[in-house]
Amino acid sequence: MALDRAIAVVRRVVRCFIYARISEDREGAHLATERQNEDCEELAAQLSTPTVEYRIVRVFEDNDLSAYTGKSRPDYKAMLEALRNDEGDCVLAWHTDRLHRSPVELEEYIDVCGPKGIDTRTVKAGQLDLSTATGRMIARQLGVQARYEVERMIERSKRARDQKVGRGEYAGGPRPFGYEKDGVTPRTLECPDCGRVGPDGFPVRRQCDGCGAVDRFTRNLACEACEAKDTLQVTRVCGDCGTIATFAEGSEAAVVRDAAPAVLSGASLGSSSRPPRRPA
């Protein structure tokens, strides 16, 4: 009786891999992948029963790597190799789009998991049984949907970026040399009259170089007062005394100002940024 009781409580172990991925992590804090891992751990606990234990044996994580761009994902490749070597029975992920957004990658994943009966469980999209035709069909449909969503997102982002560029607006990215974090405020502004130093307190003034009208321009940058085009003059003025701001000597903006004529004349950016040679 004691032996029968001991046999009855033995739990079957399902060896689980967690795979987590985030496309962009500017701070490098891994916070989003940590949340994915926590949700997958909760999923494993929910799947476990008195007779079956979903035991997490390895965690694979690709941080700041997009599945869409085709950039190599070292932990994803390592996970596939471990699955080929029969080191795991189940893959846990937050969603199927964390695993792959490329049909080619999905087919490779199906080729690895399908014949071996490796289960795929996700927090948001449920179970994918890749050993059956129905399960493979569902996986492919989810893959097509994810691909569509990412392509639409890229189209919208590109259209918005092109629109900003067409209007002469900052389109985002790392802080450009010579400008503040907003990408449009020169670093560093200074009032030649009252001595105020920026970046704050220097509002933009959009003035027509022809008739002098201020802030009266259409979306096509034509002056509403005199209907002239190519007459827009953008300056920054001191909020205290109204004087047109200048660039503080030695600041990044002053360096850009001094290098701009040479670059526009055909000189390389590198040669323009080097200090002048001292006489022998």
C-alpha positions in Angstrom: 0.0 0.0 0.0 2.8 2.4 0.8 4.5 1.7 -2.5 1.2 2.3 -4.4 0.7 5.5 -2.6 4.2 6.7 -3.5 3.7 5.8 -7.2 0.4 7.7 -7.2 1.9 11.0 -6.2 4.8 11.0 -8.8 4.2 13.9 -11.2 5.1 13.9 -14.8 7.5 16.8 -15.6 7.1 18.9 -18.7 10.4 20.7 -19.3 9.6 24.3 -20.3 11.6 26.9 -22.1 10.7 30.6 -21.7 11.4 32.9 -24.6 11.1 36.6 -24.2 11.9 39.4 -26.6 11.6 43.2 -26.8 12.2 45.1 -30.0 13.5 48.3 -28.5 15.0 48.9 -25.1 16.7 52.4 -25.1 17.5 52.3 -21.4 18.8 48.7 -21.4 16.8 47.9 -18.3 15.2 44.7 -19.6 12.0 45.7 -17.8 9.7 44.5 -20.5 11.3 41.1 -20.9 11.2 40.7 -17.1 7.4 41.3 -17.2 7.1 38.6 -20.0 9.1 36.2 -17.9 6.9 36.8 -14.8 3.8 36.2 -16.9 5.2 33.0 -18.3 6.1 31.8 -14.8 2.5 32.4 -13.8 1.3 30.5 -16.9 3.5 27.5 -15.9 2.0 27.5 -12.4 -1.5 27.6 -13.8 -0.8 24.7 -16.2 0.6 22.5 -13.5 -1.7 19.9 -11.9 -1.2 17.3 -9.2 -0.1 14.8 -11.9 1.8 17.2 -14.3 4.4 19.8 -13.4 5.3 22.4 -16.0 8.9 23.0 -14.8 10.9 25.9 -16.3 14.4 24.6 -17.0 15.8 27.5 -19.2 15.0 31.1 -20.0 16.0 32.6 -23.4 15.9 36.3 -23.8 16.7 38.6 -26.8 16.6 42.2 -25.7 16.4 45.2 -28.1 16.2 42.9 -31.1 13.3 43.0 -33.6 12.0 39.8 -35.1 10.9 41.7 -38.2 14.2 43.2 -39.3 16.0 39.9 -39.8 18.7 40.8 -37.3 20.3 37.8 -35.7 18.7 36.7 -32.4 21.3 34.6 -30.5 19.0 33.3 -27.8 16.3 32.3 -30.2 18.8 30.3 -32.2 20.1 28.7 -29.0 16.6 27.8 -28.1 15.9 26.1 -31.4 19.1 24.1 -31.1 18.2 23.0 -27.6 14.8 21.9 -28.9 16.5 19.9 -31.7 18.6 18.2 -29.0 15.4 17.2 -27.1 16.3 19.3 -24.1 12.8 20.8 -23.8 9.2 19.7 -24.1 7.3 23.0 -24.2 7.9 26.7 -25.1 6.3 29.4 -23.1 6.0 32.9 -24.5 3.9 36.0 -23.8 2.5 36.0 -27.4 3.3 34.3 -30.6 4.6 37.6 -32.1 7.4 37.4 -29.4 8.6 34.2 -31.1 8.5 35.3 -34.7 6.9 37.8 -37.1 8.5 36.2 -40.2 6.8 33.4 -42.1 10.2 31.9 -42.8 11.1 31.8 -39.1 7.7 30.3 -38.3 8.1 27.5 -40.8 11.5 26.6 -39.3 9.9 26.6 -35.8 7.1 24.3 -37.0 9.7 22.0 -38.6 11.5 21.7 -35.3 8.5 21.5 -32.9 5.9 19.6 -35.0 7.6 16.2 -35.5 8.8 16.1 -31.9 5.4 17.1 -30.4 6.8 20.1 -28.7 4.0 22.2 -27.2 3.8 26.0 -27.5 1.9 27.9 -24.8 1.4 31.6 -24.8 0.0 34.0 -22.2 -2.2 36.0 -24.7 -2.8 33.7 -27.6 -3.3 30.3 -25.9 -1.9 27.0 -27.1 -0.4 26.1 -30.4 -0.3 22.4 -31.2 2.1 22.2 -34.1 1.8 18.5 -34.4 -1.7 18.9 -36.0 -2.7 20.5 -39.3 -5.2 22.7 -37.4 -2.6 23.9 -35.0 -0.2 24.7 -37.8 -2.9 26.6 -39.6 -3.7 28.7 -36.6 0.0 29.4 -36.1 0.3 30.6 -39.7 -2.8 32.7 -39.4 -1.4 34.4 -36.3 1.9 34.9 -38.1 0.3 36.5 -41.1 -1.7 38.9 -38.8 1.4 39.8 -36.9 3.3 40.5 -40.1 0.4 42.7 -41.4 0.3 44.7 -38.2 4.1 45.3 -38.2 4.1 46.4 -41.9 1.1 48.7 -41.3 2.9 50.2 -38.3 6.0 50.8 -40.4 4.0 52.4 -43.1 2.3 54.8 -40.6 5.6 55.6 -39.0 7.3 56.3 -42.3 4.5 58.5 -43.5 4.5 60.5 -40.3 8.3 60.8 -40.4 8.2 61.9 -44.1 5.6 64.5 -43.2 7.7 66.0 -40.5 10.8 66.1 -42.7 8.7 67.8 -45.4 7.7 70.5 -42.9 11.2 70.9 -41.6 10.3 69.3 -38.2 12.4 67.1 -36.0 11.7 63.4 -36.8 13.1 61.9 -33.6 16.2 59.9 -32.7 19.3 60.6 -30.7 19.9 64.3 -29.8 21.5 65.9 -32.8 24.8 67.7 -32.2 24.1 71.5 -31.8 20.6 71.0 -30.5 18.7 70.3 -27.3 16.8 67.0 -26.8 13.8 68.4 -28.8 16.0 68.4 -31.9 15.0 72.0 -32.8 16.3 74.3 -30.0 19.9 75.3 -30.6 22.4 74.5 -27.9 23.2 77.1 -26.5 21.1 80.3 -27.0 22.1 83.7 -25.6 20.6 87.1 -25.6 23.2 89.7 -26.6 21.3 92.5 -24.8 20.2 91.2 -21.4 22.6 88.2 -21.2 19.8 85.5 -20.8 21.1 82.0 -21.6 18.9 79.2 -23.1 17.4 76.8 -23.8 14.3 78.1 -22.0 12.8 81.5 -22.5 13.5 81.9 -26.3 10.3 81.4 -28.2 10.3 80.8 -32.0 9.4 83.7 -34.3 8.4 82.8 -37.8 8.7 86.0 -39.9 8.3 86.7 -43.6 11.5 88.1 -45.0 9.5 90.0 -47.6 6.7 91.9 -45.8 7.7 91.3 -42.2 4.5 89.4 -41.2 4.9 87.3 -38.1 3.5 83.8 -37.7 1.3 84.0 -40.8 2.3 81.0 -42.9 0.2 78.3 -44.5 1.0 74.6 -44.3 2.9 75.0 -47.6 5.1 77.7 -45.9 3.6 80.5 -48.1 3.1 83.9 -46.4 -0.6 84.6 -45.9 0.0 88.4 -45.9 1.9 88.8 -49.2 1.4 85.2 -50.6 5.2 85.0 -51.2 7.0 81.7 -51.0 10.5 80.9 -49.7 10.5 83.9 -47.5 10.1 82.2 -44.2 12.7 83.3 -41.6 12.8 81.4 -38.4 14.5 83.0 -35.4 14.4 82.7 -31.6 13.9 85.8 -29.6 14.6 86.6 -25.9 11.4 86.2 -23.9 12.4 89.1 -21.6 13.5 91.9 -24.0 12.5 90.6 -27.5 16.0 90.7 -28.9 17.0 88.1 -31.5 19.0 85.4 -29.8 22.6 84.5 -30.8 24.7 81.4 -30.2 26.9 81.4 -27.1 30.5 81.3 -28.2 32.1 77.9 -27.8 28.7 76.2 -27.7 27.7 73.3 -30.0 25.4 75.6 -32.0 28.3 78.0 -32.6 30.4 75.1 -33.9 27.6 74.1 -36.3 27.2 77.7 -37.4 30.9 78.0 -38.2 31.1 74.7 -40.0 27.9 75.0 -42.1 29.3 77.3 -44.9 32.3 74.9 -45.5 30.0 71.8 -45.6 27.6 73.5 -47.9 30.5 74.4 -50.2 31.5 70.8 -50.5 33.9 70.2 -47.7 33.7 67.0 -45.7 32.1 67.1 -42.2 35.2 65.6 -40.8 37.5 68.2 -42.1 35.2 71.0 -41.0 35.2 69.6 -37.4 39.0 69.4 -37.1 40.7 72.4 -35.4 42.9 74.5 -37.6 46.6 73.6 -37.9 49.0 75.6 -35.9 51.8 77.3 -37.8 55.1 75.4 -37.7 
